[in-house]
Amino acid sequence: MTQTAFVTGGVGLLGSNLVRLLAAQGFNVRALVLPGEVDKVPVQCTGARIDIVQGDLLNVDSFASALPGASIVFHTAAYYRDYLRGGRHWDALYAVNVAGTRGLLRAAHSAGVRRFVHASSIAVLDGRGPGLIDETMLRDERRAEPYYRSKILAEREILSFLGRHADMWAAMVLPGWMHGPGDAAPTPAGQSVLDFLRGKIPGILPGAFTIVDVRDVARAMLLVALKGRRGQRYLAAGRPFTSRQYLTILAAITGATVPRRIIPRSVLYAVASASECWARLTGRPVALSLAAMRLLDQRLHQLNFDHSKSINELGLDFRPIESTLRDEIAWFRAHGYLGEARLAADCSVLLA
């Protein structure tokens, strides 16, 4: 019998790629999208059925009637992008990422759903020094940035729910900085690619990050659903790259030039402070937020992740970043993000 999967964040970078993957694997999919975002639903690349459900995690009752009959919930929706635009966001972070997860768990269980895969984040982990970081090395909530804290608390909601409901199964996937095709928003990751292609990156940032193909994270979500253990975390962080390495790879793919100037952290913090002040005065979006700078700083010590658990238990692997960025750029070009003619959707790229 064909299984039905309920996917939150159905038009997000991860959610849309997961919807395509599940459809290609023969699942019937119910994709949750915010009201007004129906036109952003991903193309249907197979004959599987994709039903669109309109609703908001701020009001789980608005879509709870679509949960009965689903065999599994994949929870990818989160409040993140707006957090990097400056200002104070804790109320929204808590309402969506924490309370929304709590409400979704309750509604799913009440509807008879007993499997739940949550897209968490490497933000819940912490490590110092040259050693590898694994799923047991948890970040102290008291020293976490607001977004990081919201992801920590969301995981606690899940584990607490499992403690109260022995008939419920849930597990968590911890992605790194996701890149890849299908980034309609775009996310900050995709925006960095577009900015580079448009010549808007003035210099090399003093930072590093782990980059993972969103299609590999989507596959990790499915593998966890099929093979994962109850209450466990599974890393899908990808591989570490410095800012210079990242820009050098983009330059090699596109033929563009890597900026020579290295921008000091002190200058970036000054720019972020001025940008937030200007945004408050004018109502325009911030060019660089203090929240983004603080997250970048925390990631300087969070680069080397131990994927042995995901490899051994799930069979997870990661494609080369060059392949990821080529497909991402091709998708942006095909969809007119670089001022070129919009082309027909290429499902072979999305499902590669």
N, C-alpha and C positions, 0 to 999 in steps of 0.2 A: 504494500500500500504506500502511495506517495505521502511523504511527510510534509507538514506545513511549518514553515519557519516564520516567526515574527521578528522583524528587524527594525530597531529604532534608529533614528538618524539616517533614514533611507536615501537622502540626497547628499549627505556628507561624503567626504573623500573615502573614508573607510566603509561607511554604510552602503554607498552606491556600488563599490567594488565587491562587497560581500553579497549584495543582492544579485549581481551578475553571476558570481561564482555559484551561489546556491541554485540559481535558476539553471545554470549549465549542468549542475549535478543532479537535476531532476526534482528539486524541491519545489513545492508551491510556496510562494513568498508573499507575505503581507508586509509592506514597507510603510513605516510610520513617517509622515512628513508634516511639517508645520502647515497650518492653513495658508494658502496662497503660494505654496511651493510645488504644487502638483506639476507645473510645467518643467520642473527641474529633475523629475524622476528619470533615472538612467534608462537608456534604450534597452529593449528586451532582445537579447542576443540568441535566445533559444525559444523553443516552443512551450517552455514551462509557463505556468500562470503567475503573474505578478499583480497582486491587488494593492491599490493605494489606500492607505488609511490616513485620514487627516486628524491630527491631534497634537497635544502639547504636554510635555512632562510636567509643566506647572499645574496641569489639571488632568491627572491620569484617568479620571472618570470620563473624559472627553473621548477616549478611544478604548476603554476597557471592554466594551461589547465586542471588539474585534479579536480578543484574546482566546475565547473558547474555541477548541478545535486545533489550536497550534500545539505542536509537539515540543517546540523549543523556542526560547526567546534569545536573540542576540542583541545585546544592549551596547550600541556604539555611540548614541547621542550624548553630547556633553556641551557645557558652556565653556568656551575656551577663547575663540577668536576675538570676541569683544573685550575680554579681559586684557588683551595686549594693546588695546587702544587708549589706555590711560584712564585715570579716575579710580573711583572705589567701586568694587564689584562683588564684595563678599556675599551680600544678600542674594544676588543672582547665582553666584557659584554654588551657594548652599542649596538654594531652591531647586536648581536643575540637577546638579551632580550628586547631591546627597539625598535631599528629600524626594527628588524625582526617582532616584534608584529605589529608595525605600517603598514608595508608592507603587512602582512598577512590579517589584517583587511580590507585594501583597496582592495586587490585582491578578498577576499571573498565577499565583498559587490558588487564589479563589476560583480562577477560571479552569483549573485542572491541569495547568502547565507545570511540569515537574523538572524541566531542564532549563538552565539559564547560563549563558556565557557572557561575561562582562568584559568590555574593552577598558581596562584600567590604564596604567601608564608606568613607565620607568620612574616617574615622579615619586612613587611610593617607596622607592629604594634609595639607599644612600651608601656611599663608600668613600674612603680616603686612601691615598697612597696608590702604589702600583698594582695592588692585587685585584683579582677579578671580583665583580659584584654579582651575587646570585640572589635568588628569590627570598632568601631568609634575612637579608640585610635591610631591615625596614628603616625608613626615615622617621625621625622624631617629629611628631606633629607640631610641637611647640616651636621648632626652628624651621618650619616649612613656609614657603610662599603661599598666599591664599589659594592659588590653583592647585598646587601640590597638596595642600591641606584638604581641599575638597575631594581629591581622589583618594587620599588616605581614609577619610571618613566614609566615602562610598564603599570602599572595600570592607570596612568594619560593619556597615549595614548588611552586606551580603553574608559575612561570616556569622554575624549575630543571628540572622534569619535562619541560616543552616543549623545553628545551635538550638533553635526553638522548633524547627520542623525537620524531623528525621526523614520525612518522605521527599524532601526537596534536594535537588542536585544543582550545584553551581560551581563554576571555576572561572578563573580570570586570566586574560592575556595582557601582557605588559609591553606595548609597542614603544619604539623610539620615535625619532623625527620622521614622519611618514612623507614619502614622495611617491609620485607615479601618475599615470593617466587618470582622467576623470575628476580632476580638481577644479570643480566648477566655481567654487566660492570666489577666489581661490583661498586656500589656507595660507598662513605665513610662510610655509615651506614653498608652496607654489609661487607665491608672490616674490620670494627671493630669486627664483629662476627667471620670472618675468622681468624683474628689476635689472638682473644681470644682462639679459638679452636686449633691454632697452637702454643700457649704458647708464643706469641710475645708481650703481653701487660705487661710491667714491673711493673706497679703500678696503683693505683687509681688516676684518674685525678680530679682536683678540679673544677668540673663542674656539670651541670645538664641540662636536655633537655626534650622536650616533644616528646614522641614516639607514632607513629600512624601506623597502618597496612595499607600498600599501597592499599590493596583491599578495605578497608573502604574509602580511598580517591577516588579511582576509582568510588565507589558507590556514593560518594558525588558529583562527577562530573556529573554523570547521573541524580541524584536526582535534582540537580540544573537546569539541562536542562529541566526537566519535571515540576518542582514546583517552581523554584527560581524566584525572582523578578528582573526586569531590573535594571542594574547598581549597584546591591548589592554585598557585600562581605559575604561569608559564611565560618566560621571557621571549619577546620578539623584538629585541632592541636594534638589531642590525649590526653595522660595523662603525667604528669610530673614524672621524675625519676632522682635521683642523679646518678652520675657515679658508686658509690658503689652499689646502688640498681640494676642498670642495669647489672653489672657484677655478682652480687649475683644470679640474675634470670638465667643468662646464665650458671652459675656454677651448679645450681640446675637441670637444664635441661640436661646438658652434663656430670655431675659428675666430672668436672674439679674443680680446686681450685682457689678461689678468691685471687688475689695478696694482700699481707699485707701492702706493702709500699704505703704511700701517697706521690705523687710527687708534690712538691711545684710549684706554678705558675712561680716563678722566674726561676726555673730550666727549665721548659718547654719553656719559652721565650728564654732562652739561647740556648737550643737545637734547637729551630726553627731558630734562627739567624745563628747558625753554619751550620745547614742543608741547608739553602738557599745559604750560601757562598760556601759550598762544591758542591752543585748542579750547581752553575754557573761555577765553576772551572772544573768539571768533565762531565757535561751534564747529570748526573744521576738524577732520580726523587728525590724530597725532602722527607725525612721521616716525617717531621712535618713542616708546613709552618706558617709564621707569620699571614697570613690571617686566617688560621684555629684557631689560638689562639685568635685572636681578635673577631672572631665570637663566640667562646666559652665564652669569657668574656661578650659579650653583652647579651648572652642568660641566664646568671646567674640571671638576673632580669626579665626574660621573661618566666615564667613557668606556671602560672595559668590562663588558658583561659576560657572564658565564652561561652559555646556551646549552650546556650539556644535558640538562633536564629536558628541554624542548626537543633536542636532537634525538636523545635516547628513547624518550617516551612517545613522542609524536612523529618523529621522522622529519622534522622541520629543517629546511635549509634556506639560504638566501641567495638571490641572484646578484650579479655584479652591479655596482652603483652606476656604471656606465650605461648598462642596458636600461636601468630605471630612468635615468635622466634623459636618455634618447627618446624613450617612449613618452615621457612626460612632455618634453618639448614638442614632439610630433602631435600630441593631443592638443596642446595649446594652439599650435599652428592650424590644425584642422578645424578648430572651433572658433577661429577668428580673434583670439586673444592678442595676436601680434599684428593686427591690421590686415591680415591676408584673407582671401576668400574662404568662407566656411565650406568645408568638405563633408562628404557623407561619413557617418560614424563607422569606425573600423573595429568591429568586435574582436578580431583576432589579436589586436593590441591589448584591449581591455582584459581579455581572458588568457593572455599569455602566461 
